[in-house]
Amino acid sequence: MEAMNDKCRSVDCSFFYSLTTGVFSQVFCDFGERFVVSDVDGEQPHASQVEMITCDNPATVKVLEDHGRHGLETGDYVTFSKLKGLEGGESQGENVNVGLDPNKEYEIKSTGPYTFELVNVDLSTFTMPATQGYITQVKKPVTLSFQSYKEALDHPKELMMSDFALVGVGCGPNGKIHITDMDRIEKSNLSRQFLFRTKHNNHFKLKYSKVNSIS
């Protein structure tokens, strides 16, 4: 199997291996070192309403709290529409600082559940902040790197808890499974399992593995 997997990787071909033994089975997938995923989590783009965009460098965006968290992560991109405000921008050389372009995508740095900064966006020349408008997340393709079959045998993938949950192992009234894992949930984990969602990012895997397996 290792030789076959290596051959597939050498010609940039996906590799699938499955084995069924009675009621138990196993599946291994290797999509190569550079596999492009157009939608990393399969969810609708996040959208929020602007409460304020500050006239700072970098500019800070605050969303309306009663509409919920913005749900964005550092490195995400957003667009703006129907903005009101951002008046008093000064000329910068031959160009006039016109604020935020509705046709442009902006990279963000998350600073809290209701705030984020716009990377490399300077609005400090403006005198009036934006006080209305809408934000829409722009989903970008993500390149993932998969383990080879040999690497997976040497370093098993961390899907055992998901597998246990699927077949109900330890889910009875007196059932117990003892697992130790200090790792936290990351965005890249979301497309490879079913226990975690975007709202669980940066939380300990063990906590939500237990909660979601039981529920």
N, C-alpha and C positions, 0 to 999 in steps of 0.2 A: 504494500500500500504506500509506503514511503517513496519508493521509486516511481510509482505511478503518479503520485501527487507532485513530485519534483518535476516530472515530465510535463504535466499540465501547467505548472507555474512557468516553465521555461518557454512555453508558447503562448502565454497569457490566456489560459483557458481555465474556466471555473471547474472546481473538483467537488464532487459529492460522494459521500460514502455512508451507507446505512447497513445496519445489522440487526436482525430480529431473532431473539432466542426465547421462544415461549411468550410470556406476558411482558418481557423486557426487551427494549430495543435501544439503539444508539444511532445518532446521526452526526456526521461531521461535514461542514461546509467550508471551503476555502475559495474566496473570490479574488485572491491574489494580493500583491503588495500595494496596488493602487486601484481601489474600487471606488468609483464615483457614485455617491448617493444624492439624488436630487432633492429628497425630502427626508431629513434625518429622523423625524419623530412621527410623521403622518398626521399631524394635527393641523387645524386651521391656523393661519398667521395671526399672531396677537395684534389686537387693536385697542387703542386707548384714546381718551379725550384729554387734550392739553388743559391743565390749569394755569401753567405759566412756563415761559421760556425766558431765562434770565439774560441780561445784557452783560455777560461775563466772557472771560477767556480761560478755559473753554466754557461754552454755553451749557447751562444745566436745565434739563427739562423735568417738570413736575407734573404728574398726571392726577386727575381727580380721584381721590381716595374712595369715594362712594361708588365708583365704577369698577373697583377691584384693582389688584396689582397689575403692573405692566407686563409681567411674565417674560421679560427680556433678560438676556445674559450678555456679559462683556464679549464683544466681537460680533454681535448681531448687527444687522442693518435695518434702517427704518426710512420711510418716506413721510412727508408732512402734507396736509391738505387743509384748505380753508382757514389758514392762519390769520389772526387779527393782531395788529400791533407791530412791534419791531420798527418803530419810527425813528427818524433822526440819524440814519447811517451816514457816515462821511465817505467822501471819495477816497479811493486808494490807488494813486497813480492814474492810469488811464481807465481803470475800472471803478464802477460805483458799487459800494457794498449794499446789496439789495436784500440782505437777510438770508432766509432759507428758501432754496429753489424747490418747488413742488415736483420737479422732474428729476431731482437728484436723490441718490441714496446716501444715507449718512451712517457711519459706523458709530456704535455707542459703547460706553463704559458704564456698566451698572453700578450705582452707588447706594442703592436701597430698593425696597419693594415698590416705591412710588416715584423714584427719581433716577435719572441717569445723565451722564455727560455726553456731549457730542464731540467725538475725537477730532482734534485739529480744527474746530470751528470757533472763530473769534467773533463775538457779537458785542465786544466792549465799546465800540464806537456808536452804538445805538443808545437812545435816551428813553425809549418806551419798550418794555418787554412785551412779548406775545402773551395774550391772556385767553385765547380761544384757538381751537383747531383740533385736528385729528392726527393720530399716529398709526401707521400700519407697518407691521414687520415685513421685511423682504427676505424670503427664504433663499439661502445660497446653497449651491451644491457643496458637498463635503466629501473629501477623499479619505477613505478608510483603508487601513492596512490589516490584513488577516494573517493569522498564524499558519504556518505550514503544518502538515500532519505530524511531522516529527517534533516540531516545537510544541504542539498541543499535547503530545504524549509526555514530553518532558515537563511541561507546565500546564496541567489540566485547566480548562476554562471554568469560570465560577458560576455555572448554571445549575449546580446540584440542588440548591434550595428551590429553584423554579421547577425542576424535575420532580422533587418530592411533593411539591404543592399540586402538581398536575395529577398525580396518582393518589393523593390523600395520605401520604406517609406522615405519621405523627400528628394528624389533624383530628384524631378522636378526642373524647373527653379527657382521657388520661395520657394522651400521646405527648412525647417530648423528643425534641431534637436539639442537641447541644452543638452550637457552631460558634467559632471565634473568628471575627473578621473586622479589622479596624478601618477598612476602606470606606470612602464616602461615594455617594452616587454622583456621576458626572453625566453631562449631556450625551457623550458618546456611548453610554450604556443603554440608552433608551431604545435604540433600534434592534437590540439583540436579545430582549427578554420581554416578559409581560407583567412583571410585578411593579415596576416603577413608572412614574409619569413625570412631566416637566416640573410640577410643583414639589417633587421630592429631591430636586437637585441640591447637592452639598449636605444632605442628611446622611447619617450612617445607614449603610445597606441593611445591616442586621435588623434595625428597628422596623423598617417598612417591609422587609421580607417576612417578618413575623406577622405584622398587622394585615398585610394583603394576602398572605397565604391562608390565614384563618378566615378572613372575610370572603 
